[in-house]
Amino acid sequence: MATSNPDTNLPDRGSIGVHQPVILVADDETMNLNLVTILMQRAGYVVLSACDGQEGLDISRKYPGKIDLVISDLEMPRINGSDLCAHLLRERPGIKTIVMSGADLKKIIGQDAPLSFLPKPFNGETLRERVRAVLAAPSRPSQQGSE
């Protein structure tokens, strides 16, 4: 498991294994954030946790390594999940995205959304399966710059 740098609260680059994907998780509901973080860590991923979209963006900008995937709640204060993903797609081309919500994604951002949607509530196996599938899928160039 990766150790944290106390100055930045980010994993030390030297402690991250060569084949461990890095996942940024953003959710303003502490219980959900902690649950997803723990599930992903137990599945062998390095996890960067953010309490909202703005903190997620800040962490991404401070983190020097590759971030393979962002898992974000859709409805958050300051920066919502779809805006966070749009920023990250511009700043980190090739990053993969999953947005989670209890609302119907198609009603919120349209039917042609380039984001993978995970409806809440979900169980741990559903989350792990979705993460594996999204990480295994080729990056879609059409994701870059999408709003």
Buried (B, 14 or more C-beta within 10 A) or exposed (E): EBEEEEEEEBBEEEEBEEEBBBBBBBBBEEEBBEBBBEBBBEBEBBBBBBBBBBBBBEBBEEBEEEBBBBBBBBBBEBBBBBBBBBBBBBEBEBBBBBBBBEEEBEEBBEEEBBBBBBEEEBEBEEBBEBBEEBBEEEEEEEBBEBE
